[in-house]
């Protein structure tokens, strides 16, 4: 039995590792990689899941110039480099692959291809010449006022630290005037400003405003002036003849506390601003990564949906034959071609020529036989087709999808199909011996979408639960839904 087309386009090994999935392409690839690359790939830590799938999609369409393609996989910084030799033809990156962060590097030889992919957890931009690079975003005017207004503006411990750090200079200056000055310098040069700072800390400084900035400058300026005056007072009490040094000591107090204090506060503001910018940048990167994951996951779901849909049509069978030939699975391709010629095309021709739905029933039975599922169908399809041909067609599709899902996902061996009528509702039941849905409930694949479309059109509901022994599916529709009501009761 041929595997579904979506399984060939999205083999399960891709979710486990890129290297095993690539080597499974009919032996056309000889891969060389370091042991570290192989280990990370086996652990699923080499590439993100969505990126890994896009890389495999690009590799899948490489056509060898000879018997095989030699590929070297290596790690370069935060990127994974895939260098292919002996390539005759390749595809350009599609928009989804660009969103995934893939980039093609030009090489001198026409038989070589090189692609760069971001490693797991790495954020990269989209490489496209048509993209307009945005200009650098400037800070808002309000941010500059945060420079000197970050709380706390006035800190007693900061004042003590400034006083102690600058004390050697003050002691040296005092010793040049007279002996015994260090004790006075310690008391007047450190304790008085610290005591004043305890009072100034009670003054509220508005953050991020012009008024708060000038208030912060004023507080430190007042502290420096008071420190200078305290120094003058101490020296005047010990040496009254030092009055000519008044201006110099006031300037010294301003330098000791105002200038250094404002510089430290500004440094704290810059650090806080940098941390805030870094937090916003991290949030932006996380948001971009989440958006990228959503886009890639949506593209993957769409690709799977189209693959499963095409698989049940003539185009799907032709695509499956082409893909099987690509994988050098010629016997399965011949079998698939035989089914296309002997089953699919005659069935479609019969439906077109006869204008009836008789071919649906036999086609449905062939689907169950094809997937190896025993089907016990007790539905009176002929009566249903006479009363409501459109509903019969939809029910046939539902039974076919239940059969495929029960066999493929649940591992069922047989399935029983029957209908019940209660009040104004018609219920289609499909019971099988498969595993059924997990604790998270039914998935959101092709089958769920088909069931949702049928219920949306007819106003019905569906459910899929795991019973004591069986997996039970039920789809309920009203006997005469509004969308199929005609003008006369007999219609």
NORDA-V678934 format. One record per residue. N is the residue number from 0. D_LAST is the distance of its C-alpha to the last C-alpha in Angstrom with 2 decimals. Layout:
N&D_LAST  N&D_LAST
//
This chain:
0&43.24  1&43.16  2&43.17  3&40.31  4&41.07  5&41.33  6&44.00  7&46.01  8&45.70  9&46.47  10&48.60  11&49.43  12&53.12  13&52.74  14&52.26  15&55.48  16&57.64  17&57.70  18&60.43  19&58.72  20&55.47  21&57.43  22&59.42  23&56.24  24&55.38  25&56.55  26&60.20  27&60.38  28&61.96  29&65.43  30&65.77  31&69.02  32&69.05  33&71.57  34&71.32  35&70.54  36&67.52  37&66.27  38&66.74  39&64.97  40&62.08  41&61.79  42&61.84  43&59.13  44&61.66  45&62.24  46&59.15  47&56.33  48&53.13  49&51.25  50&54.32  51&54.86  52&51.36  53&51.91  54&55.29  55&53.75  56&51.15  57&54.07  58&56.06  59&53.17  60&53.26  61&57.02  62&57.87  63&61.28  64&63.88  65&65.27  66&64.37  67&63.81  68&63.99  69&66.74  70&65.71  71&68.01  72&66.65  73&69.03  74&69.17  75&70.71  76&70.98  77&67.53  78&65.78  79&64.87  80&66.00  81&64.43  82&66.51  83&65.11  84&67.36  85&66.42  86&63.17  87&62.00  88&58.90  89&57.22  90&54.54  91&55.26  92&54.25  93&50.82  94&50.38  95&49.30  96&52.43  97&54.54  98&53.10  99&54.09  100&57.65  101&58.09  102&60.62  103&61.89  104&65.64  105&67.07  106&69.51  107&72.00  108&70.67  109&67.42  110&66.84  111&66.84  112&64.25  113&64.80  114&62.31  115&63.11  116&60.85  117&61.57  118&62.51  119&60.79  120&61.10  121&62.45  122&61.17  123&61.50  124&60.48  125&58.21  126&60.28  127&58.92  128&61.02  129&58.29  130&58.41  131&60.49  132&63.03  133&63.13  134&66.50  135&68.35  136&67.37  137&70.44  138&71.18  139&70.49  140&73.54  141&73.19  142&73.87  143&77.46  144&78.39  145&77.43  146&80.35  147&82.98  148&80.83  149&79.29  150&80.09  151&82.74  152&84.83  153&88.05  154&88.71  155&91.95  156&91.78  157&91.35  158&94.43  159&96.44  160&95.36  161&96.42  162&99.73  163&100.53  164&99.61  165&101.81  166&104.60  167&106.77  168&107.09  169&107.96  170&110.54  171&112.15  172&112.44  173&113.91  174&116.45  175&117.69  176&118.70  177&120.35  178&120.35  179&118.33  180&115.41  181&112.65  182&112.26  183&111.98  184&109.51  185&107.30  186&107.36  187&107.01  188&104.91  189&102.24  190&102.25  191&102.41  192&99.39  193&97.49  194&98.27  195&97.14  196&93.90  197&93.11  198&93.19  199&91.24  200&88.37  201&87.49  202&86.68  203&82.97  204&82.15  205&78.72  206&76.95  207&75.81  208&77.52  209&80.49  210&82.20  211&81.87  212&83.40  213&86.44  214&86.80  215&86.85  216&89.52  217&91.48  218&91.47  219&92.82  220&95.28  221&96.59  222&96.90  223&98.94  224&101.20  225&101.82  226&102.61  227&105.11  228&106.71  229&107.01  230&108.73  231&111.08  232&111.90  233&112.78  234&115.01  235&116.66  236&117.59  237&119.10  238&120.50  239&120.78  240&122.06  241&118.62  242&117.36  243&117.18  244&114.36  245&111.98  246&109.70  247&109.56  248&108.59  249&105.82  250&104.49  251&104.80  252&102.71  253&100.03  254&100.01  255&100.05  256&97.13  257&95.37  258&94.98  259&94.33  260&92.10  261&89.93  262&89.67  263&88.50  264&85.96  265&84.70  266&84.40  267&82.40  268&80.11  269&79.63  270&78.84  271&76.32  272&74.74  273&74.57  274&72.93  275&70.37  276&69.62  277&69.33  278&66.91  279&64.72  280&64.92  281&63.91  282&60.97  283&59.93  284&60.26  285&58.24  286&55.49  287&55.55  288&55.46  289&52.49  290&50.65  291&51.59  292&50.41  293&47.06  294&46.68  295&47.72  296&45.49  297&42.49  298&43.43  299&43.75  300&40.32  301&38.81  302&40.76  303&39.63  304&35.97  305&36.18  306&38.14  307&35.65  308&32.72  309&34.60  310&35.63  311&32.14  312&31.89  313&33.99  314&36.13  315&36.69  316&37.95  317&40.19  318&41.50  319&42.12  320&44.07  321&46.12  322&46.84  323&47.85  324&50.23  325&51.57  326&52.35  327&53.87  328&51.41  329&51.13  330&50.16  331&47.05  332&46.28  333&46.52  334&44.19  335&41.66  336&41.98  337&41.41  338&38.17  339&37.07  340&37.88  341&36.83  342&33.76  343&32.26  344&32.54  345&31.36  346&28.29  347&27.40  348&28.24  349&26.07  350&23.01  351&23.80  352&24.57  353&21.92  354&19.01  355&17.90  356&18.38  357&20.77  358&23.70  359&22.77  360&23.62  361&26.96  362&27.73  363&27.26  364&29.61  365&32.07  366&32.09  367&33.06  368&35.66  369&37.00  370&37.78  371&39.25  372&36.81  373&36.00  374&32.27  375&31.07  376&27.31  377&25.67  378&22.04  379&19.60  380&18.34  381&16.84  382&14.47  383&13.66  384&13.16  385&10.69  386&8.54  387&9.41  388&11.85  389&13.20  390&14.13  391&15.69  392&17.68  393&18.91  394&19.90  395&21.81  396&23.71  397&24.48  398&25.86  399&27.87  400&29.35  401&30.21  402&31.91  403&33.96  404&35.00  405&35.85  406&38.04  407&39.62  408&40.20  409&40.25  410&41.91  411&39.50  412&39.98  413&36.76  414&33.36  415&30.94  416&27.17  417&24.89  418&21.95  419&22.03  420&19.69  421&21.29  422&19.98  423&17.02  424&18.23  425&17.86  426&21.24  427&22.39  428&26.11  429&28.71  430&32.20  431&35.22  432&38.99  433&39.79  434&41.85  435&39.00  436&39.38  437&42.79  438&43.87  439&42.60  440&39.00  441&36.47  442&37.51  443&35.87  444&35.34  445&32.56  446&30.71  447&30.79  448&29.52  449&26.58  450&25.71  451&26.18  452&23.86  453&21.01  454&21.68  455&22.07  456&18.71  457&16.80  458&19.36  459&20.82  460&24.38  461&26.45  462&29.93  463&32.61  464&35.58  465&38.41  466&38.72  467&41.78  468&41.26  469&37.96  470&36.22  471&32.86  472&29.90  473&26.75  474&23.66  475&21.46  476&18.06  477&15.89  478&12.97  479&10.63  480&12.98  481&13.19  482&13.29  483&9.79  484&8.11  485&6.18  486&7.37  487&5.50  488&5.53  489&3.82  490&0.00
//
